[in-house]
Every structure is written in structure tokens, then in C-alpha cells.
Amino acid sequence: MTIKAIRGFRDVLPEEARTWARVEAIAARVLRTHGYQEIRLPVLEKTELFARSIGESTDIVEKEMFTFPDRHGELLTLRPEATAGMVRAVLENNLVEGGRPLKLFFLGPMFRYERPQKGRQRQFHQLDVEAFNDPSPQMDAEIIVLLAHFLNEVGLDRLTVHVNSLGCAECRPAFRRALESFLRGVRGDLCPDCQRRLETNPVRVIDCKVPRCGELVQDAPWTVDFLCPDCRRHFDGLLQALRQAGVTPALDRRLVRGLDYYTRTIFEVLHGELGSQNAVAGGGRYDDLARSLGGPDIPATGFALGLERLVMLLGRQGHPAPEGPRLYVAALDEAAVEKCFGLVQELRRRGFTVETDYMAGSLKSRLKRADKLGALRVLIVGPDEIARGEAVLRDMATKEQVVLPWAGAIENLAELLDKGDGS
């Protein structure tokens, strides 16, 4: 019996991985143009970090974390999300000492024990973007505009931006009391999970995906109706800044987030092809998180985006795979393999994407291999070409062929490959 991958942990095979690499490269480019620096976080953290930040009554902490004791009995957890680890790193390394603004991004795997489904696995990957030490609504707007810019760059369309405000510690208690009073009136009709949430975190009932609960909360109180003057000014400033940047958001009064640390601004980017689980990315402001983890008050805002869902949507929209190699060297016998080896390595050193096979094969099989790889050109070298001191360069699109002298072949190929279609 062969050993298979663990349920919920999937391989990203080479063809799909090329799309991942393209998405990640675009993310890094867009983020750096907006002034964000990359940070790399450990995959393991103390369980307490997530319990204190995400919230002990959330589904993530109660049901979904991969948690285990180390040899000394301390509980460790594979990270289920990146923001808590990001804040821990900022505090531990004094990255905002002196009150200076700080903008960071992170790419990596997360782990949650959920039911695997299309676009959602137990090991999944996120792009996490965070900005610290700027409490302004304009920074919230920048984060949302940046996200929209990135999604446009990778080619995703048919998106809508939904925004809401959860208020702050001053105005949220009044909302919570009103919500609890409403929910107790319909408690008997709520699902078992929401009946439990009513006692621990009633705001989470609003986000329940059970259709009956969704219907019941349509008449519930809404956070935006309880905002204090400061939170109202902040939310109005966000909406104005988004309009100035050409983004028209939808006010989503039912929108809440699955983590307890959010304050004021929250948002999601939705796509119609994902069904009920239609969020491509989401985030918001979390000004109180650093203090809850033992640090000073550090205003912060950010978002997380799931790469699996994004790659899946790009595939559905028919985006072509990234371009194949610039050149495939078809060495037809053992002597040709030996003769071409140095040429292949030198072209690669010069920055060209070149592929070959070190096992001899027929011209038909080599051309078939080049076509499968998506190669733009094929250099054909067999016993006849070696005897004449030349090689044949074939354009895979036009089928035109030219003969190149072997003497000076590297320089001639470099010049030809450098014309017009990138490296």
C-alpha cells in the first residue's frame, strides 16, 4: 500500500505552481511599490498567542487549531492565521519603536482543521498585509485600494468591495446589549452553535452560514447604528477616501469578521463564482490587539488573502498559464547531448529560460516534448547537424527553421532569444 497525502493537505503540482509563482511575484511587486516590506514568520507559535488574540470563543480556537504539547508540556499551535504572529514579531523586535509607521507583508502556509473542500484545505496559503502606527481612515483606504490594485494586476474581475464598521470599546457595548436582547427573542430558532455563541460572543451569530440563522438576523440591530462620534467620523472618512481613489464600496451592515481583535473598519472583497463562501480576501482595523498581547497601544490595519481561492478563480476565468521556456534544445543522440550541455548551461547563466532532456530521443518525440512545455523555439542537434557543424533553430509558432553555424552558436542564440519576447 502506497503512502498518500494527509486529508486536507494537497500537492501543488508544477503546472499550477507556475500560476502560484506568477501571483506571488505580482504581489511582491505591487506591495513594494506601496512601501511594504516582507517579513517571514515561524510556522509554530505558543497557543496562548492565538487564544488571546483571535478569541477563545471563536470557531478557530475552539475547533480548528492544530495544537499539541512539546516535550516540556507547553502548548504549541501551527499558525491558523498570520496577524497575531505579525504583531508578536513587531512587539518582540521593537519594530515600531519611536512611533514610526511600519508596513509589512507575509506569504506562507496556515493550518486549520476544517472540512476540506474546493479552494479550502487544512493547509492553505495566505498573503497577509499589515500597516502599523497609522490610525487614519486613509490608511484603511490605502489597504483596500492596494488589494483592489493587486487583484486587477493578476487579472481577477467581477469583484465587489464590502465595508462595515464594528465601532470601538466605547460604542460597541451598547450594540452588544441590543443584539443580545434581540437574539434572546429568537434563541429557540437558532442553530446549536449560535445558541452557544449567544452566551460567549453574540456578534458571531451575525456571521453564521446556516440559512435559517441568516434569515433571523436580518432584523437584528446593526453596528453602524451605534457608532460613537469618533467612529462615525472615521467611517465617513474611509468612505470619502475610497471614493477619491475610484473605489465604490458596498455598505454591508451584516458584515462581521471571524476574529475577535477587529475594531472600526472591516471589509471583504467578494466574487460571485464562489457561492456562499464568496470572500476572496478580508481584513480591517485592529487597534487594540497589541495591548491585548502585552504591548503598548499600536494602531494597525490589514488584510489576508487566500492563494488557493485566487488561483482557482484565475483558472475559471481562463487565464493562460505563464509562458514556457524561451528555448528547448532537442539533442537527438548521446553525442548531441554531450555537445549541447555546455551551450544550455551558458544560455541559462545569461538569464534565458532553457530546457532540454539528457536522454536521446527521436525528433518527433523531442518536438512533442517542446510543445508540451510551451517552448517558443527548438534548437535541433542530431548526428547530421554535428557532421555539418551546425544546428537548426525552429520557431514553434510559425514552424519556420533557420540553420545556425555551431561556431558562435551561443552568441547568435543569445541575440535571437533577446529579441522582443522577454527572457
Beta strands, then each sheet from edge to edge (+ up, - down):
strand 1: 37-38
strand 2: 44-46
strand 3: 67-69
strand 4: 75-78
strand 5: 102-111
strand 6: 123-132
strand 7: 159-165
strand 8: 250-251
strand 9: 263-271
strand 10: 279-285
strand 11: 300-306
strand 12: 327-331
strand 13: 354-356
strand 14: 377-381
strand 15: 390-395
strand 16: 401-405
sheet 1: 1+ 5+ 6- 11+ 10- 9+ 7- 8-
sheet 2: 2+ 4- 3+
sheet 3: 13+ 12+ 14+ 15- 16+
end
